[in-house]
Amino acid sequence: MEPKPPLTLGQIFTMSFGFMGIQFGFALQNGNTSRILRSFGADVDQLPLFWLVAPLVGMIVQPLIGHYSDRTWNRLGRRKPYFLTGAILSSLALILLPNSGGLAGVLPALWVGAGFVMVMDASFNVAMEPFRALVADNLPDSQRTLGFSIQTFLIGVGAVIGSALPDWLASLRVSQVAGPDGVAPNIKYSFYIGAAVFIIAILVTVVFSKEYAPDQYRRYHGEPEVGEGSGGLGEIWKDFKKMPRTMRQLGLVQFFSWFALFSMWVFTTDAVATHVYGLTGHYELTTAYNEAGNKVGSAFGIYNLVATVYALFLPGIARLVGRKMTHALSLAAGGIGLIAIYFVHTPAGLYYAMVGVGLAWASILSMPYVILSGCLPAGKMGIYMGIFNFFITLPQIINGVFGGWIVKHLYAGQPVYSIVLAGFCLIAAAISVLFVYDGGAIRMQQEKAGFLPVNSSKPMYYLKRVLTLACLVVALAASAQQVYPTNWWAGMKHSSLQVMIHAKGIGEGATVSVSYPGIQLTEFHRVSNPNYLFVRLRLAATVKPGKVPIQINHGAGPATVIQYPLLARRGGNGVSYAQGVGAGDFIYFLMPDRFSNGDPGNDRVAGLRDQSLNRDSIFCGTGAICRGSSTTSTICSAWE
């Protein structure tokens, strides 16, 4: 098997250019599908079920496309026919989705829109899956980090523009008021532009990049491992059962990572609308909700912009600290960024939080594939890249099934808590990746040095522990409360409650209002420290448990809304869960005079050097000895 020749930077660039168009479309989908479906009548807790379409379709389509692209060769090449087919279908879906309301006839607009989301996801997967395999096909181990990093850079470029496009069009005075079909014109035109960019970018890759013909492929990869199964689904299943160890280990990392990303994509718009803008009730058709959606789109553009720049530094960082440590540090930064959204009270703060998410996103799109590609057998790049998608789609399916129920019933309809959970999932992924076996990195080290240094694992041992500890410390620190007491109960004896709120600048020029049945705001106090604010409430005897919105205004800009938990008291007035105080709860301490001598027989102990005894001296106490009727207890307190 011959070593593969390295490619020039220009060849790597054109080979991955089509991914820019794919991610342009993905960014429009991720940033706007929720609000489009909401405008068609979907409830916020139903959104994950509609978003299930993407991972379900990906789980089916990507392994099939990978399997058959491994066996395809025609005038266009091995992977290119799938790029082109997927691009055409994806562009059509991008045009049709925002027009679902106008196309609704027999079926409601919501179901027509959900159908186009399914078509769009299937088409995206047809176009996307072969790109990962193409990089692994054409690049040697030494260039794969560079190749996937350039791919991530181009993904970032497409995502930045796609995410920010609706907001940019709105700034150019394209209307963001929902039309008769429920979708604003700035959203429609963004999808039309996305369709054009998608097809053009794919054509650049199809026209200007090359693939190895079958005989060249065998020279660089060895004889393909094909023909062992029955073909089709049977062989895919055999390959699934024989997946390499590294792939199984990366599966856990991917599970945590994509569970977090799914929550972010689905719930961020409504989290910002309720947590930052303070919207309540049926707000999905309001201009304020569209403004919140535009800000989220711009924030997603920020994290994609950060990912675009950071991707260029990934090869250097990986050379410095290793592939696994690079991915772990990036994921930890993303976790911190998502948790920070809970503490954000302005749209500008959301942009800062997205910086950490951008670091994680760049790494998620490249480092797992770099690590994976070094362990895959010849002729199986496509199928295993497709099977690897299982570890992306499965967590999204689980989140889609249970995420909405959790938001509605456990989080009391507050989607911001799903974003916090997503942050902790990314931190868990950061810890998990440290224990993945990276055979490609070891092979490169051996090729470079001729051997693997005996102590090469020692620095990694300590780095693992340091990063694990740092992640735990950050997780604990990020979970600090802002409100004291952290909750209260309905039906308490005293009706007055004072709440202390602690956050940076929370009291500076603040005014407070509360609107909740059975609760009256009696007063609020600003103090000399602007990071504190005190609010006094009066609770009626009939007040019901729930989330009490404490709205804090600071002049211009959106209000800060703190959803204060008012819980239900346990029944039984304490009798059902507390037994009261009994004799068994007390310890009797016998406090005798220190000169008591209930047993003179042990005043002098044979074998000890000190045989003196002077009970009349205050400087020579012997302690107290009490003799009872059946037990003897000794209290020792010696003075010398």
Secondary structure, 3 states (H helix, E strand, C coil): CCCCCCCCHHHHHHHHCHHHHHHHHHHHHHHHHHHHHHHCCCCHHHHHHHHCHHHHHHHHHHHHHHHHHCCCCCCCCCCHHHHHHHHHHHHHHHHHHHHHHHHCCCCCHHHHHHHHHHHHHHHHHHHHHHHHHHHHHHCCHHHHHHHHHHHHHHHHHHHHHHHHHHHHHHHCCCCCCCCCCCCCHHHHHHHHHHHHHHHHHHHHHHHHCCCCCHHHHHHHHCCCCCCCCCCCHHHHHHHHHCCCHHHHHHHHHHHHHHHHHHHHHHHHHHHHHHHCCCCCCCCCCCHHHHHHHHHHHHHHHHHHHHHHHHHHHHHHHHHHHCHHHHHHHHHHHHHHHHHHHHHCCCHHHHHHHHHHHHHHHHHHCCHHHHHHHCCCCCCCHHHHHHHHCHHHHHHHHHHHHHHHHHHHHHCCCCCHHHHHHHHHHHHHHHHHHCCCCCHHHHHHHHHHHCCCCCCCHHHHHHHHHHHHHHHHHHHHHHCCCCEECCCEECCCCCCEEEEEEECCCCCCCCEEEECECCEEEEEEEECCCCCEEEEEEEECCCCCCEEEEEEEECCCCCCEEEEEEEECCCCHHHCCCCCCCCHHHCCCCCCCCCCCECCHHHCCCCCCCCCCCCCCCCCCCCCEEEECCCCEEEECCCCC
